[in-house]
Amino acid sequence: MKTESRRGLRLAMAWIALAGLVALGVGCATARPGRQSFLKIDTPHFEIVSARGREETIALARSLELFHAGCLALFGLETTPPGHGRTRVLAFDDRTLGRPFGVGGAASYLVPTVDQAELVFRVPGDWSERTSRSLRADYARRLLRSVSPRRLPLWLEIGLAEVASAIQIRGDEIRLGAVVETHAARIEDWRRSSFEGLLRTAHLADASARERALFEAQAFSLVHALVFGPSGPASPDAGFPRAYLEAWHRTSSGSGLQAAQDRELLGGDGEALADRVHAHLSRDRFPMRILRPFGWELDELGLRPVPQGDVEVLLGELAWALGREAEAGRAFERALRQAPDHPRALTGLARRRVGEDFEEAERLAQRAARAAERDARVRALVGRVHLQGVAAAGDEAERRRRAGEARRHLRASLTLDESSASVRLDLAKVATHLQEWEEAEAWLQAAGRRRPGALAVDLALARLQWSRGWDAAARLQARDVLSRTSWHPFAEEARRYLQPAP
């Protein structure tokens, strides 16, 4: 009896300890995200759906717009490129058991969808506390890529994005030029005397984590020196990076600038640039540029409540993008309990059912199409249900029927809204399934023209090349995607195309 009593006491203490750990992990959240009260606000560049309350939501909106303006100023852009598109933002409290929307423990992250990238803020707090540097860099890189379908030199894209990740927001001020201390420290320990290797690096697909970190530090340090360093051929007065970007986009070759022109625009060869960077980083103080934008006032933009069914749909779509299909299915079911004919909830649940019961999935999709026949997004989602069913079809006739239905709905969506790149990407996938290679390539090119910043289009091109047996072309494309993405699902798929096609 004495032994059993001690054992029971130990078990009770263990359960108490576990409950304490759970409570610490959950924090003060009292409701799962779908039960939180959301508000929506539309700003010039963001569509924000937030459960943070009025004041914190407006503060988040202001910080997002200020950061966007800071990126434009850093890149030498006067306006947002047309191919960038508006960004959706979801802000809520995910400190619930299981962390259903967590990604590696990050408080915030970017989901690189095609037409509308999505920023997710899943822990309360202000901009400086909860906006990770990786999220800011990812956003800056997508914005920078949207200028042109031609990819910039890798050092320049990564360097500009890393410098942008250090932009500081102080009230209504934007502060440019802060130094990322980890990058500066890594460069101090680096003893080579030339940046020539950095300038000529085409991809990082085979790089180790340490090598990639050194490349990012070098790219950051070089760009920081060129933009914020003392006067010289590539000083801010000479318009770097604007002059370099304009010269890059004028060249017709994908290999970039001629070496002499490159050296002239950068202010020296690899050795001279290394000396310049080390001298720049050895300075005691780094003066910052302060911008104070004007011309818009977020307090004048109205906030409106978001119905709970719409919130569940947004969370379901996020879960789907994260590869958590079971969580997505539960969210869509909850949305349908709130609004039984919600078209996007119907299509979301249909996508969840495709692999289990395609007939049921198709019935759900048809209900959605009837409920929102003139809604371009819904028709695209119905097409996506059938596209997903193509690969699951049991025989050739059924496969072609599903492909035909996918095309019908996707083309109807384009008739209603011809701007979508994601619909064109889906039409390319249908053609790829049917081995209609030229049509698939034409749709991919059209998608890329509308959303040049979307690496999903580049990845789809690698998939097409790989499917055609063009291993070398697929490998080049996949290496480029691997070098420019931090999104794990993209990297995982790209690595497949480094291998010979079956």
N, C-alpha and C positions, 0 to 999 in steps of 0.2 A: 504493500500500500504506500509505503514511504517513497519507493522508487517511482511508482506510477504518478504520485503526486508531484514529484520534482519534474518528471517528464512533461506532465500537463502544464506545470508552471512555465517550463521552457517554451513549450508550444505557444502558450498564451502570450508570452513576452515577444516571441518571434512575430506573431500576428500583429501585435501592437506596433512593433518596429516597422513592419511592412506597411501598415496603414499610415504611419507617420511619413514614410518615404513617398507613398502615393500622394499624400496631402501636400508634401513639399513640391512634388512634381506638378501637381495640378494647379497649385497656386490658388488664386482667389476666384477662378472661373466657376460659375455656378450653373452654367447651361452650355450644352454643345452649341457649336456655331449656328446651326440651323434654327435654334430657338432664340438667338440674340436679335435685337431690334436694329435693323439696317436702314441707313439713309443713303440717298444717291445724290451726287452733284456732278455736273458736267462742266469741265473747264476747257480752255482752248485745245489742250493736247491730251487730256485724260478723262476717262469715264470712271468715276470713283463710286464704289459701293462699300459702305463702311458701317461697322457696328461700334465705332468709337465715340459716338455722341457728336453733337453739333460743333462744339468748339474745337475738339481734337480733329474732327474730319476737315474742317476749314483750314486748320493749321497744316494738316497733311497735304491738302490740295495746294496751298500756297508754297510749301517746300518743294513739292514735285514740279510746279511750274518754274520756280526759281532755279532748281537744279537743271531743268531742261534748257532754260535761257543761258545758264552758265556753260553748258555743253556747246551750244551754238556759238557762243562768244569764243570759247577755246578753239573750236574747229574753224573759226573764220567764216561761219555761215550766217547770212543775214536773215534767212527764213528757214523754217522746217522743210526738209525735202518732201515732195509730194508722196514719195514711196514709203514714208515712215508710218503713216496711219496713226490713229488715236490709240492710246494704250489703256486697257482696262486695269483697274486697281481693285483688289479685294482686301479689306482690312477688318480683322475680327480677332477674337480671343480663342486661340486653339489650345489653351492649357487645360485640356480635358484628358481623361484617361485614354491612353492609346495614341494620342497626338495624331489624329487621322490625316492631317494635312502637313505634317512635318517632312522636311527634306534635309536629312543630315543634321538636324538640330538647329538649322539656320532660322533666325527670327524673321528674315525676309528673303525672297528669291524671285527670279524672273522665269516665267514659263514661255518659251519662244514659239508660240503659235504663229501661224502664217500671216493672217490679215491683221490681227490685233494681239500683240504681245500682252502678257498678263503679269502684273506685279502683285505679289502676295505678301501682306504684312500680317503675320499670325500671332504676334505678341504685342500688347499695348506698350506705348512709350513714344517719346518724341523722335524727330527725324534723326538726330545724332545718335540716339541710343539704339534704335531698331532698324536703321537702314544699313545693311552690311556693305562693305566696300566692294564685295564681289557683285552684289546686285547693281550698284552704281556703275561698275565697269561693264557689266553685261548690257545695261541699258545704253550706255554711251557707245558701245561697239555696234549695237544694232542701229542706232541713230546715224553713226558714221558710215556704216555700210549702205544705208539707204540712199546715199548721194548718187551712187552709180552701181550698175551690175558688175563692173570690173572690180575685183578685190584689190585693195591697197596692199603695198608691201607689208609683210607680217609685222615687222618691227614698228611700223608707223601706226597700224591699227591698234596693236596691243599697247604701245607707248602712249598714244593719245587717250585711250580708254583708262589706263592706269593713272594718268595725270588727272583725268576727269573724276576718277573715283575719290580723289582727295579734295574735291570742291567742297567748301564749307558754306553753310547757310546760317547767317546770324541775323535774326529778325527779318527785315526786308533787304538785307545785303547779301550779295554773292561774292565770295572770296576765292579767287583763283591763285594757284601757285603754292599751295601747301606741299610739303615734302612728305612722302611715305617713308617713315624712318626705317622700316625693315628693308626696303629697296636700297636706301642710301647705305645702310650698314653692310649689305651684301656686296655692293660695289666697292666699298672701302677695302674689303677683304679680297677683292678680285685683282690679280696682279698682272694680267696681260696688258699689252700696250697698244692694242688696236681694236676698233669696233667693226672691222671689215667683215668678220664672220657674222656679226649681228645683221648687218645690212644685206647680206647675201643669203640668209637663212630663208628657205622657201616653205618649210613645214616643220612641225614639232611632233609628228606622229610617233617617232621612235624615241623621243626624249624621255628621260627619267623625270621624276618629280623634282629632283634637285636641279637638273639642267633646265627644265621649264621655269623654275623659280628664278634662276640666274638670268634667263632670257628676258623675263618680265622686268626684272630689276634693271637690266641694261637698257631695255626699250624705254622704260619710265625715265631713267636718268638722262638718256640722250634727248628725248623729247622735252623734258623739263629744262635742260640746258639750252636747247634751241629756242624755246618759247620765252623763258624767263631769265636767261643768262644776260651777261653784259653785251653792249653793242658789238655787232660784227656782221658779217655777210648774211647770217641767218637770224639776226636779232628780231625781236618783236616789231621793230620799225620797218623791217623788210617784209613783214607780213607772213612769217611762218606760223602756222602751216599752210596758209592760204596759197602762197606762191607755189609751194611744192605740190599741193593738191591740184591746182590748176594745170601745172605742167604735166602731172601724172595723167590726168584725164584727157589731155591733148594728145598724148602718145597713142599710137595705134597698136603697138605691140603689147601683149600681155607680160613681156619680160621686164617692162618698166622703162626707166629713163636710161639714156646713154650715160656711161660712167663719168664723162667730163661734165655733163649737165648736172648729174647727181651731185658731184663734188662741189660744183659752183653753188647750187641751191642750199646745200647743207653747210657750206663754209669750210670744206677740207676733206681729206681722205680719212680712212679709218683710224690711222694713228693720230692725226690732228684732232679728230673728234673725241678720241679717248682722253687726250690731254685736256681738252676743253671741259669734258664732263668731270674729270677728277678735280680740276681747278674750281669748277662751279660748285661741286658738293663740299669742297673744303671751306666755303665761305661761312662766316659766323651767323649771318642773318640773310633771310630770303624775303625780300619785299614782295608783298602780295598785291594783286590788282583787285580793286573793290568796285563792283558794279551795283547800281541801284536802278533796276528796271521800273518802268512806269507805263501807264496806258491801259491797265486793267485792274479791276478791284473785285476780289473773290467774294467779299461780303455781299455784293449785289447779286450773286448767283444763288438761285433758290435751291434749298435742300428739300427733298421729298421722301416720304417713307417708301420702303420696298415691301411688297406683299411677301408673306412667308413662303408661298409656293415658288415665287421667282427666286428667292434666296436659296431654297433647296436645289433648284435647277442649276444655279450658278455654282453651288458647292459640288453638285453631282458632276458637272462638266469639268470642274477643277480636279476632282478625284479621278475622273477618266483620264485626263491629261497626265496625271501622276502614275497611271497604270494600276490604280486601285479600283478594279471593276466592281467588286462586291460592295465597297463603300459607295460607289457611284450609283449602283442599283438601288441601294436602300434610300439614298437621297431622292432619286426619281420617284420611288414609290411613295415617300412622304409628300412629295410635291403633288402627286396625283390625289392623295387624300385631301389636300387643301383645295385643289382645282382639278377635278376629274378629267377635263378635256384640255389640259395644258399641253400645247403641241410639242414644245421642246422636252417636256418630261416624258411624253409618249415616245418620241424618237430616242431619247436617252435610254429608256427602259427597253426599247426594241433592240438597240445595239447590244445591250447586256444579254438579251435572249437569243441572239443570232446563232451562237454555237450550240445552244441547248434545244431550241425549237424554232426553226426559221419560219415556219408557217405562222406561229404566234407573233414573232417579231414583225413579219410583214403585215399582219393585221393591225398591230399597233402603229406601224408607220403609215398605213393607209388612213387610219383614223386621224393622225396628225395632219396628213395632206388635205383631207377633207375639211378639217377645222381651220386650216390656214393656207388655203390654196394660193393666195396672192402674197404670201410671206416668203421672201427670197431665202432667208436663213433656214426656215423650216423645210422648204423644198430641198435645200442643199443637204440638210440632215437626213431627210428621207432617202435621198440619193446615196448618202454615206452608209445607211443601213444595208441597202442592196449591194453596194460595193464591198462591204465587209462580208456579205453572204456569198460573193463570187468565189472566194478561196475555199469556202466550206461546202460548195455544191458537190453533190455525189456523182453527177454525170455531165457530159458536155452540153447537152441540150438545156439542162437546168442552169448550168453555169452561164450560158449565153443569154438565157432569158433574164437572169438577175442582172447581168451586165447591161442589157438593153434597158431595164427599168432604172438602173443607176444613171445611165446616160440621159434618159428622158427627164428625170427629176433634176439632175444637175444642170442640164441645158435650160430647163424652165426657170431655174434659179438665176442663171445668167441673163435670161430675158428680162426678169424682174429687176435685177441689179447687176449690171455688167462689170462692176468694179472689182469683184472678188477674185483674189489670187488663189485662195484655198479651193474654190470650186474648180478652177482650172487645174490645180494640182490633183484633185480627185479624178477629173476626166483623164488626166495623164495616167493615173493608176489603173483606171478601167482599160485604157488602150494597152498598157503594159501587160495586164493579165491576159489580154487577147493576142499578145505578141504583134500588135499593130505599132511597130516601132516609130515610124515617121510621124504618125499622129500623136503619139505620146510625147515625142520630142518637141513638136510644135506647141502643145499645151504647156509644157514645162517652160519653154522660152517665153510664152505669153505671161505665165505666172511670175517669172523672174523679172519681167519688165515692170510689173505692177508693184511688186514687193522685193526690191533688190536686196534689202537687208535680211531677208528670211533665209537662214541656212537650211530650213526644211526643204526648200526648192533645190538647193545644191545637193542635198542628200538624196532627193528623189532622182536627180540626174545620175548620181553614182549608182543608184539601184537599177535604173534603166540600162546603163552601160554594162553593168555586171550581168543583168538578165540576158543581154545580147551576146555575152561572151567576150566583151571588150575589156579584158582584165586590166590592161595597162591604163586605159582612160579612167576606169572606175577607181583604180588605186590612187591616181593623182587627185581625183575629185574627193575621195574619202579622206586622204591625207590633209587636204585643205580644210575640210570640215572639222576633223579632229583637232587641228591646230587653232581653230577659231571659236570653238564652243566649250562651255563649261557645263552644258546640260548632259547629264549622264545617259539618258536614252539615245540622244543623237550620237554620242561617242561610241556607245555599245553597238549601234547599228553600223556606223561607219567602219568599225573594225572588221565586220563581216566582209566588207568589200575589199579589204586588203588581201584576202585569200582568193585563190583561183575560183572562177565560177564553176558550178557543178556541171 
